[in-house]
Amino acid sequence: MNALAPLQHAFQRRILGGDAAILDDVVGNAIASADERVGVYVHAYASRLAEALENEFLTLRYAAGEEASAEMFHDYVMATPSIHRNVRWYGKGLAEFLRSAPSWQDTPAFAELAALDWAIGLSFDAADEAHIAEADIAVIPLERWGEMTLRLPQHVQRRTFAWNVGQVRQSSDRGQPCPELRRLERPQAWIVSRQDLEVHYRELESDEAAALDAVAAGRPFEALCEALCDWHPQEEVALRAAGLLKAWIGNGWIAGVEAKD
């Protein structure tokens, strides 16, 4: 047992970092050298990581094609050692990798596609949380609404895209040919959320995106209303804010509400 542990660690170092020490303890033969025999496991490990990425980043594969996406995943695996026990989380840095890697940074839409896929995965895997009902808001006196803070559940994910990645995802869902990747005239705000076991995503109006961002930042309801003033006359803000709140509650987007005593 005492001799096994160092051998296992040496094997791990070879797979993760290329350390050749393990080769001294592996016997080669006429069919395969020590390096070739260990290489089978090195290749299998990298292939398993790439396979996990293939299953996670479906929109990216759909838009980039199998050949290009396979090259992206290979580059990421070669550049990014896994630090997680659960392979589910291995792709967390793919969007940032594609944004900065010389081979891929000239097509920033790929990074945004990866970011959308990751947000969808986060929403689907988020822990179940109870959400409030309209009655939970009704008990708060109207004069105290300005100071109340709302909490979003983990399954609600906000992203902003400069490319038409939302359209690409919707085309994929419908089984349609992939539209050409194009930069938008203005960035689009998108929301990803889950109801039961189904993930939903859609573009947000600019005012709703700003209001949700205020909630996500932990700002009080009065700050949410102030954000809406950039789009609506002051006399219409209260009605718009109340309408948004009602819709969010109905969507299951509000996990908690608090008003200071």
KAJO-V83581 format. One record per residue. N is the residue number from 0. PHI is phi in degrees with one decimal (* if undefined). OMEGA is omega in whole degrees, -180 to 180 (NA if undefined). Layout:
<<N	PHI	OMEGA> <N	PHI	OMEGA>>
This chain:
<<0	*	-179> <1	-66.0	180> <2	-79.3	-177> <3	-71.0	-176> <4	-59.9	177> <5	-61.0	179> <6	-66.0	178> <7	-63.9	179> <8	-65.3	178> <9	-65.7	177> <10	-63.0	179> <11	-63.7	-180> <12	-63.9	177> <13	-66.7	-178> <14	-68.2	-174> <15	-86.1	-173> <16	-131.6	177> <17	85.3	178> <18	-59.3	-174> <19	-91.4	-175> <20	-58.3	-177> <21	-62.3	-176> <22	-64.6	178> <23	-68.1	-177> <24	-107.1	179> <25	-108.6	-178> <26	-93.0	174> <27	-90.5	177> <28	-148.5	-176> <29	-67.7	-178> <30	-83.7	-177> <31	-150.7	176> <32	-73.4	177> <33	-58.8	-179> <34	-64.9	180> <35	-68.4	-179> <36	-67.2	177> <37	-69.8	-179> <38	-59.9	176> <39	-58.3	-178> <40	-75.5	176> <41	-61.4	180> <42	-65.6	-178> <43	-63.8	-180> <44	-65.3	180> <45	-63.8	180> <46	-65.9	179> <47	-66.3	178> <48	-64.4	179> <49	-64.1	178> <50	-63.5	178> <51	-62.3	178> <52	-66.8	179> <53	-59.3	-178> <54	-76.8	-177> <55	-89.0	-170> <56	-108.1	-174> <57	-71.4	-179> <58	-67.6	178> <59	-61.9	178> <60	-61.9	-179> <61	-61.5	-176> <62	-80.9	-175> <63	-85.6	-176> <64	92.6	-174> <65	-64.9	-176> <66	-66.9	-178> <67	-67.2	-179> <68	-66.0	177> <69	-61.4	178> <70	-66.9	176> <71	-59.0	-177> <72	-63.7	178> <73	-63.0	180> <74	-60.9	-179> <75	-65.4	180> <76	-62.7	-179> <77	-66.4	-176> <78	-96.1	-169> <79	-132.1	175> <80	-63.5	178> <81	-75.9	177> <82	-116.8	-176> <83	-114.4	173> <84	-73.8	180> <85	-103.8	-176> <86	-64.2	179> <87	-53.8	-173> <88	-95.9	-175> <89	-64.4	-175> <90	-83.0	-175> <91	-54.5	-175> <92	-95.6	-175> <93	-64.2	-179> <94	-58.8	-180> <95	-66.6	177> <96	-60.2	-179> <97	-67.2	-180> <98	-70.9	-173> <99	-115.8	-178> <100	-67.8	-178> <101	-54.8	-177> <102	-72.2	-172> <103	-127.6	-174> <104	-69.4	178> <105	-77.6	176> <106	-123.3	-174> <107	-62.5	177> <108	-61.7	179> <109	-62.5	178> <110	-64.5	180> <111	-68.9	176> <112	-62.1	178> <113	-64.4	179> <114	-64.5	178> <115	-66.1	178> <116	-59.4	-179> <117	-66.5	178> <118	-62.8	178> <119	-63.3	178> <120	-64.5	178> <121	-62.5	-180> <122	-64.0	-179> <123	-65.0	-175> <124	-87.6	-176> <125	-60.4	179> <126	-63.2	176> <127	-65.8	178> <128	-134.2	173> <129	-69.1	176> <130	-125.8	-174> <131	-77.8	174> <132	-112.1	179> <133	-59.3	-180> <134	-63.9	179> <135	-69.8	176> <136	-83.6	-175> <137	-61.6	-178> <138	-78.1	179> <139	-87.3	-180> <140	-55.8	-175> <141	-56.8	-178> <142	-69.5	180> <143	-105.5	-180> <144	-59.6	-177> <145	-59.6	-177> <146	-94.5	-177> <147	-73.7	177> <148	-117.3	-179> <149	-111.7	179> <150	-123.1	178> <151	-84.4	175> <152	-75.0	-177> <153	-65.3	-177> <154	-75.1	177> <155	-86.3	-178> <156	-122.6	180> <157	-108.7	177> <158	-139.4	175> <159	-124.0	-175> <160	-123.2	176> <161	-93.7	180> <162	-117.6	-174> <163	-82.1	-175> <164	-69.7	177> <165	-63.6	177> <166	-62.9	179> <167	-63.0	180> <168	-63.1	180> <169	-64.8	177> <170	-65.2	177> <171	-62.5	179> <172	-59.5	-177> <173	-88.4	-179> <174	70.6	-178> <175	-96.1	174> <176	-59.6	-178> <177	-70.0	176> <178	-69.8	179> <179	-65.6	177> <180	-69.2	-179> <181	-147.2	176> <182	-77.8	-178> <183	-79.8	177> <184	-64.3	175> <185	-144.2	-180> <186	-59.4	179> <187	-109.5	174> <188	-91.1	-180> <189	-126.1	177> <190	-122.3	175> <191	-121.2	-179> <192	-150.9	-178> <193	-128.6	172> <194	-124.9	-171> <195	57.7	-179> <196	-109.9	-177> <197	-115.4	179> <198	-91.4	179> <199	-119.7	177> <200	-149.8	180> <201	-160.3	175> <202	-75.8	177> <203	-102.6	167> <204	-65.3	-174> <205	-59.1	-178> <206	-70.3	178> <207	-67.0	178> <208	-62.0	179> <209	-63.8	179> <210	-65.3	179> <211	-65.3	178> <212	-64.4	176> <213	-64.3	177> <214	-63.7	-178> <215	-61.2	180> <216	-81.2	179> <217	77.9	-179> <218	-83.9	-178> <219	-71.1	-176> <220	-61.2	179> <221	-65.4	176> <222	-70.1	175> <223	-59.7	180> <224	-65.1	178> <225	-63.0	178> <226	-63.3	-180> <227	-69.4	-180> <228	-63.3	178> <229	-71.6	-177> <230	-121.5	-172> <231	-132.6	172> <232	-58.7	-175> <233	-56.7	-177> <234	-72.1	180> <235	-101.5	-173> <236	-65.6	-177> <237	-60.3	-180> <238	-66.9	179> <239	-65.8	180> <240	-63.1	179> <241	-65.3	179> <242	-65.1	177> <243	-63.7	-180> <244	-60.4	179> <245	-61.6	-180> <246	-66.3	-180> <247	-62.1	179> <248	-62.9	179> <249	-63.3	179> <250	-79.9	-175> <251	77.9	-176> <252	-92.0	-178> <253	-115.1	-176> <254	-90.4	-179> <255	-167.6	177> <256	-139.3	-179> <257	-141.6	175> <258	-126.1	-177> <259	-64.4	177> <260	-72.0	NA>>
